């Protein structure tokens, strides 16, 4: 299982509209893929831009493609300043 971390910049003026779109997309993904998405942001704003992060824990291999389709369907790129960056992390194996 992989944890996905997607971060991007948002203009302050676009933040309320984007929040609605992201939350609706996450509800859709939860219904279809049973993944609970989280939406976070850095507490500071720089040059009128906020940094946001979506977190999707414990996803399977097909989830990243489903997320890309859902983000396109939600037209997130219309309200994002720049590119959505995706980072993938996995759990470390524990030694017994």
OpenMM code with the backbone's topology and positions (N, CA, C; nanometers):
from openmm import Vec3, app, unit

residues = "UNK UNK UNK UNK UNK UNK UNK UNK UNK UNK UNK UNK UNK UNK UNK UNK UNK UNK UNK UNK UNK UNK UNK UNK UNK UNK UNK UNK UNK UNK UNK UNK UNK UNK UNK UNK UNK UNK UNK UNK UNK UNK UNK UNK UNK UNK UNK UNK UNK UNK UNK UNK UNK UNK UNK UNK UNK UNK UNK UNK UNK UNK UNK UNK UNK UNK UNK UNK UNK UNK UNK UNK UNK UNK UNK UNK UNK UNK UNK UNK UNK UNK UNK UNK UNK UNK UNK UNK UNK UNK UNK UNK UNK UNK UNK UNK".split()
positions = [
    Vec3(0.0833, -0.1179, 0.0000),
    Vec3(0.0000, 0.0000, 0.0000),
    Vec3(0.0884, 0.1251, 0.0000),
    Vec3(0.0417, 0.2252, -0.0704),
    Vec3(0.1141, 0.3517, -0.0803),
    Vec3(0.0323, 0.4648, -0.0201),
    Vec3(0.1020, 0.5603, 0.0377),
    Vec3(0.0400, 0.6852, 0.0805),
    Vec3(0.0761, 0.7902, -0.0237),
    Vec3(-0.0247, 0.8642, -0.0715),
    Vec3(-0.0016, 0.9684, -0.1712),
    Vec3(-0.0116, 1.1049, -0.1045),
    Vec3(0.0830, 1.1907, -0.1383),
    Vec3(0.0860, 1.3289, -0.0914),
    Vec3(0.0920, 1.4177, -0.2147),
    Vec3(-0.0093, 1.4992, -0.2342),
    Vec3(-0.0167, 1.5862, -0.3524),
    Vec3(-0.0186, 1.7299, -0.3022),
    Vec3(0.0797, 1.8077, -0.3479),
    Vec3(0.0853, 1.9462, -0.3025),
    Vec3(0.0886, 2.0421, -0.4209),
    Vec3(0.0392, 2.1643, -0.3952),
    Vec3(0.0287, 2.2649, -0.5007),
    Vec3(0.0001, 2.4005, -0.4389),
    Vec3(0.0114, 2.5040, -0.5214),
    Vec3(-0.0140, 2.6418, -0.4799),
    Vec3(-0.1551, 2.6830, -0.5214),
    Vec3(-0.2155, 2.7694, -0.4379),
    Vec3(-0.3508, 2.8183, -0.4626),
    Vec3(-0.3525, 2.9680, -0.4359),
    Vec3(-0.4075, 3.0441, -0.5284),
    Vec3(-0.4269, 3.1870, -0.5043),
    Vec3(-0.5335, 3.2040, -0.3959),
    Vec3(-0.5105, 3.2962, -0.3047),
    Vec3(-0.6055, 3.3182, -0.1949),
    Vec3(-0.7479, 3.3394, -0.2459),
    Vec3(-0.7623, 3.4126, -0.3532),
    Vec3(-0.8950, 3.4414, -0.4072),
    Vec3(-0.9657, 3.3153, -0.4568),
    Vec3(-0.8879, 3.2142, -0.4974),
    Vec3(-0.9453, 3.0902, -0.5509),
    Vec3(-0.9656, 2.9827, -0.4442),
    Vec3(-0.9160, 3.0077, -0.3239),
    Vec3(-0.9184, 2.9046, -0.2198),
    Vec3(-1.0597, 2.8546, -0.1856),
    Vec3(-1.1579, 2.9410, -0.1650),
    Vec3(-1.2909, 2.8887, -0.1297),
    Vec3(-1.3507, 2.7977, -0.2384),
    Vec3(-1.3388, 2.8383, -0.3640),
    Vec3(-1.3948, 2.7579, -0.4735),
    Vec3(-1.3193, 2.6265, -0.4889),
    Vec3(-1.1873, 2.6318, -0.4751),
    Vec3(-1.1087, 2.5091, -0.4887),
    Vec3(-1.1385, 2.4128, -0.3748),
    Vec3(-1.1557, 2.4645, -0.2547),
    Vec3(-1.1867, 2.3771, -0.1411),
    Vec3(-1.3145, 2.2974, -0.1667),
    Vec3(-1.4150, 2.3626, -0.2222),
    Vec3(-1.5395, 2.2922, -0.2547),
    Vec3(-1.5149, 2.1814, -0.3561),
    Vec3(-1.4365, 2.2107, -0.4583),
    Vec3(-1.4094, 2.1094, -0.5625),
    Vec3(-1.3289, 1.9922, -0.5075),
    Vec3(-1.2267, 2.0222, -0.4283),
    Vec3(-1.1428, 1.9138, -0.3756),
    Vec3(-1.2238, 1.8260, -0.2814),
    Vec3(-1.3016, 1.8873, -0.1946),
    Vec3(-1.3806, 1.8073, -0.1006),
    Vec3(-1.4847, 1.7218, -0.1720),
    Vec3(-1.5462, 1.7758, -0.2750),
    Vec3(-1.6418, 1.6967, -0.3535),
    Vec3(-1.5713, 1.5802, -0.4222),
    Vec3(-1.4520, 1.6058, -0.4760),
    Vec3(-1.3742, 1.5001, -0.5403),
    Vec3(-1.3371, 1.3927, -0.4389),
    Vec3(-1.2953, 1.4341, -0.3207),
    Vec3(-1.2575, 1.3374, -0.2188),
    Vec3(-1.3763, 1.2539, -0.1728),
    Vec3(-1.4939, 1.3148, -0.1645),
    Vec3(-1.6140, 1.2381, -0.1295),
    Vec3(-1.6438, 1.1346, -0.2372),
    Vec3(-1.6298, 1.1752, -0.3626),
    Vec3(-1.6511, 1.0818, -0.4743),
    Vec3(-1.5525, 0.9657, -0.4664),
    Vec3(-1.4246, 0.9971, -0.4437),
    Vec3(-1.3233, 0.8917, -0.4351),
    Vec3(-1.3483, 0.7995, -0.3163),
    Vec3(-1.3950, 0.8562, -0.2063),
    Vec3(-1.4260, 0.7722, -0.0914),
    Vec3(-1.5387, 0.6742, -0.1265),
    Vec3(-1.6404, 0.7245, -0.1946),
    Vec3(-1.7510, 0.6383, -0.2333),
    Vec3(-1.7112, 0.5303, -0.3318),
    Vec3(-1.6237, 0.5654, -0.4260),
    Vec3(-1.5832, 0.4710, -0.5307),
    Vec3(-1.4674, 0.3811, -0.4891),
    Vec3(-1.3723, 0.4360, -0.4128),
    Vec3(-1.2471, 0.3647, -0.3836),
    Vec3(-1.2239, 0.3367, -0.2356),
    Vec3(-1.3136, 0.3884, -0.1500),
    Vec3(-1.3053, 0.3651, -0.0053),
    Vec3(-1.1751, 0.4173, 0.0549),
    Vec3(-1.1267, 0.5293, 0.0020),
    Vec3(-1.0073, 0.5951, 0.0550),
    Vec3(-1.0503, 0.7281, 0.1155),
    Vec3(-1.0105, 0.7516, 0.2398),
    Vec3(-1.0415, 0.8780, 0.3067),
    Vec3(-0.9318, 0.9789, 0.2739),
    Vec3(-0.9646, 1.0785, 0.1941),
    Vec3(-0.8682, 1.1836, 0.1626),
    Vec3(-0.8704, 1.2919, 0.2684),
    Vec3(-0.7560, 1.3560, 0.2852),
    Vec3(-0.7436, 1.4684, 0.3763),
    Vec3(-0.7028, 1.5909, 0.2955),
    Vec3(-0.7437, 1.7082, 0.3381),
    Vec3(-0.7044, 1.8329, 0.2735),
    Vec3(-0.6406, 1.9211, 0.3789),
    Vec3(-0.5166, 1.9633, 0.3521),
    Vec3(-0.4398, 2.0430, 0.4472),
    Vec3(-0.3800, 2.1637, 0.3751),
    Vec3(-0.3359, 2.2621, 0.4544),
    Vec3(-0.2642, 2.3750, 0.3968),
    Vec3(-0.1615, 2.4244, 0.4968),
    Vec3(-0.0595, 2.4880, 0.4435),
    Vec3(0.0367, 2.5524, 0.5314),
    Vec3(-0.0315, 2.6716, 0.5969),
    Vec3(0.0058, 2.7052, 0.7197),
    Vec3(-0.0627, 2.8147, 0.7881),
    Vec3(-0.0295, 2.9532, 0.7333),
    Vec3(0.0807, 2.9654, 0.6625),
    Vec3(0.1198, 3.0963, 0.6105),
    Vec3(0.0803, 3.1126, 0.4643),
    Vec3(0.0766, 3.2384, 0.4210),
    Vec3(0.0513, 3.2735, 0.2819),
    Vec3(0.1690, 3.3580, 0.2353),
    Vec3(0.2183, 3.3295, 0.1154),
    Vec3(0.3321, 3.4055, 0.0630),
    Vec3(0.2972, 3.4560, -0.0762),
    Vec3(0.3099, 3.5860, -0.0949),
    Vec3(0.2814, 3.6487, -0.2238),
    Vec3(0.1407, 3.6159, -0.2742),
    Vec3(0.0451, 3.6089, -0.1832),
    Vec3(-0.0932, 3.5813, -0.2200),
    Vec3(-0.1220, 3.4364, -0.2529),
    Vec3(-0.0261, 3.3466, -0.2239),
    Vec3(-0.0421, 3.2041, -0.2540),
    Vec3(-0.0389, 3.1205, -0.1264),
    Vec3(-0.1261, 3.0232, -0.1219),
    Vec3(-0.1270, 2.9241, -0.0153),
    Vec3(-0.0706, 2.7938, -0.0715),
    Vec3(-0.0102, 2.7135, 0.0145),
    Vec3(0.0341, 2.5796, -0.0246),
    Vec3(-0.0616, 2.4786, 0.0369),
    Vec3(-0.1212, 2.3980, -0.0483),
    Vec3(-0.2171, 2.2965, -0.0039),
    Vec3(-0.1596, 2.1572, -0.0258),
    Vec3(-0.2129, 2.0628, 0.0515),
    Vec3(-0.1742, 1.9231, 0.0354),
    Vec3(-0.2956, 1.8336, 0.0510),
    Vec3(-0.3086, 1.7411, -0.0416),
    Vec3(-0.4060, 1.6332, -0.0296),
    Vec3(-0.3290, 1.5097, 0.0148),
    Vec3(-0.3849, 1.4350, 0.1075),
    Vec3(-0.3222, 1.3139, 0.1586),
    Vec3(-0.4192, 1.1983, 0.1394),
    Vec3(-0.3686, 1.0903, 0.0815),
    Vec3(-0.4492, 0.9697, 0.0597),
    Vec3(-0.3705, 0.8509, 0.1142),
    Vec3(-0.4032, 0.8066, 0.2368),
    Vec3(-0.3284, 0.6966, 0.2975),
    Vec3(-0.3744, 0.5594, 0.2486),
    Vec3(-0.2803, 0.4684, 0.2487),
    Vec3(-0.3073, 0.3263, 0.2230),
    Vec3(-0.3855, 0.3026, 0.0943),
    Vec3(-0.3298, 0.3503, -0.0170),
    Vec3(-0.3966, 0.3328, -0.1463),
    Vec3(-0.3381, 0.2131, -0.2208),
    Vec3(-0.4196, 0.1568, -0.3081),
    Vec3(-0.3708, 0.0459, -0.3904),
    Vec3(-0.3148, 0.0999, -0.5225),
    Vec3(-0.2652, 0.0116, -0.6053),
    Vec3(-0.1977, 0.0522, -0.7283),
    Vec3(-0.2889, 0.1266, -0.8253),
    Vec3(-0.4160, 0.0977, -0.8264),
    Vec3(-0.5084, 0.1607, -0.9212),
    Vec3(-0.5549, 0.2987, -0.8756),
    Vec3(-0.5305, 0.3338, -0.7507),
    Vec3(-0.5855, 0.4583, -0.6987),
    Vec3(-0.5242, 0.5825, -0.7639),
    Vec3(-0.3966, 0.5826, -0.7906),
    Vec3(-0.3322, 0.7015, -0.8483),
    Vec3(-0.3957, 0.7391, -0.9815),
    Vec3(-0.4252, 0.6403, -1.0651),
    Vec3(-0.4916, 0.6684, -1.1935),
    Vec3(-0.6334, 0.7199, -1.1704),
    Vec3(-0.7050, 0.6618, -1.0754),
    Vec3(-0.8410, 0.7078, -1.0442),
    Vec3(-0.8392, 0.8504, -0.9913),
    Vec3(-0.7390, 0.8833, -0.9126),
    Vec3(-0.7251, 1.0189, -0.8602),
    Vec3(-0.6990, 1.1181, -0.9732),
    Vec3(-0.6158, 1.0821, -1.0681),
    Vec3(-0.5877, 1.1712, -1.1814),
    Vec3(-0.7147, 1.2000, -1.2610),
    Vec3(-0.7946, 1.0979, -1.2843),
    Vec3(-0.9216, 1.1158, -1.3566),
    Vec3(-1.0160, 1.2034, -1.2756),
    Vec3(-1.0251, 1.1787, -1.1469),
    Vec3(-1.1147, 1.2570, -1.0617),
    Vec3(-1.0723, 1.4035, -1.0563),
    Vec3(-0.9425, 1.4302, -1.0494),
    Vec3(-0.8927, 1.5679, -1.0475),
    Vec3(-0.9238, 1.6388, -1.1788),
    Vec3(-0.9123, 1.5658, -1.2881),
    Vec3(-0.9464, 1.6241, -1.4186),
    Vec3(-1.0964, 1.6511, -1.4266),
    Vec3(-1.1770, 1.5565, -1.3841),
    Vec3(-1.3225, 1.5739, -1.3852),
    Vec3(-1.3662, 1.6918, -1.2984),
    Vec3(-1.2962, 1.7149, -1.1876),
    Vec3(-1.3295, 1.8240, -1.0970),
    Vec3(-1.2721, 1.9578, -1.1433),
    Vec3(-1.1952, 1.9553, -1.2525),
    Vec3(-1.1343, 2.0771, -1.3092),
    Vec3(-1.0515, 2.1519, -1.2058),
    Vec3(-0.9743, 2.0781, -1.1263),
    Vec3(-0.8911, 2.1410, -1.0248),
    Vec3(-0.7868, 2.2332, -1.0859),
    Vec3(-0.7347, 2.1974, -1.2014),
    Vec3(-0.6278, 2.2762, -1.2632),
    Vec3(-0.6712, 2.4198, -1.2941),
    Vec3(-0.8011, 2.4435, -1.3081),
    Vec3(-0.8504, 2.5789, -1.3335),
    Vec3(-0.8228, 2.6731, -1.2167),
    Vec3(-0.8099, 2.6177, -1.0959),
    Vec3(-0.7955, 2.6995, -0.9762),
    Vec3(-0.6616, 2.6818, -0.9056),
    Vec3(-0.5726, 2.6028, -0.9646),
    Vec3(-0.4413, 2.5798, -0.9056),
    Vec3(-0.3393, 2.6666, -0.9781),
    Vec3(-0.2521, 2.7274, -0.9007),
    Vec3(-0.1462, 2.8115, -0.9569),
    Vec3(-0.0220, 2.7251, -0.9771),
    Vec3(-0.0058, 2.6728, -1.0968),
    Vec3(0.1098, 2.5868, -1.1247),
    Vec3(0.0702, 2.4412, -1.1378),
    Vec3(0.1557, 2.3559, -1.0863),
    Vec3(0.1446, 2.2114, -1.1078),
    Vec3(0.1101, 2.1410, -0.9771),
    Vec3(0.0323, 2.0327, -0.9882),
    Vec3(0.0108, 1.9408, -0.8753),
    Vec3(0.1280, 1.8442, -0.8724),
    Vec3(0.1964, 1.8403, -0.7591),
    Vec3(0.3109, 1.7504, -0.7423),
    Vec3(0.2673, 1.6315, -0.6583),
    Vec3(0.3002, 1.5120, -0.7037),
    Vec3(0.2629, 1.3905, -0.6309),
    Vec3(0.3871, 1.3222, -0.5757),
    Vec3(0.3828, 1.2910, -0.4488),
    Vec3(0.4876, 1.2133, -0.3817),
    Vec3(0.4237, 1.0859, -0.3293),
    Vec3(0.4959, 0.9760, -0.3398),
    Vec3(0.4469, 0.8461, -0.2941),
    Vec3(0.5396, 0.7945, -0.1853),
    Vec3(0.4808, 0.7537, -0.0743),
    Vec3(0.5569, 0.6972, 0.0361),
    Vec3(0.4990, 0.5617, 0.0732),
    Vec3(0.5851, 0.4738, 0.1202),
    Vec3(0.5429, 0.3428, 0.1699),
    Vec3(0.5928, 0.3269, 0.3118),
    Vec3(0.5324, 0.2341, 0.3843),
    Vec3(0.5763, 0.2061, 0.5200),
    Vec3(0.7104, 0.1342, 0.5169),
    Vec3(0.7903, 0.1605, 0.6180),
    Vec3(0.9153, 0.0854, 0.6341),
    Vec3(0.8822, -0.0516, 0.6897),
    Vec3(0.9550, -0.1515, 0.6436),
    Vec3(0.9384, -0.2853, 0.7008),
    Vec3(0.9959, -0.2835, 0.8399),
    Vec3(0.9265, -0.3462, 0.9329),
    Vec3(0.9778, -0.3546, 1.0693),
    Vec3(1.0520, -0.4845, 1.0872),
    Vec3(1.1524, -0.4813, 1.1676),
    Vec3(1.2319, -0.6011, 1.1966),
    Vec3(1.1795, -0.6632, 1.3257),
    Vec3(1.1698, -0.7940, 1.3270),
    Vec3(1.1210, -0.8628, 1.4469),
    Vec3(1.2339, -0.8918, 1.5411),
] * unit.nanometer
topology = app.Topology()
chain = topology.addChain("A")
for resn in residues:
    res = topology.addResidue(resn, chain)
    for name in ("N", "CA", "C"):
        topology.addAtom(name, app.Element.getBySymbol(name[0]), res)
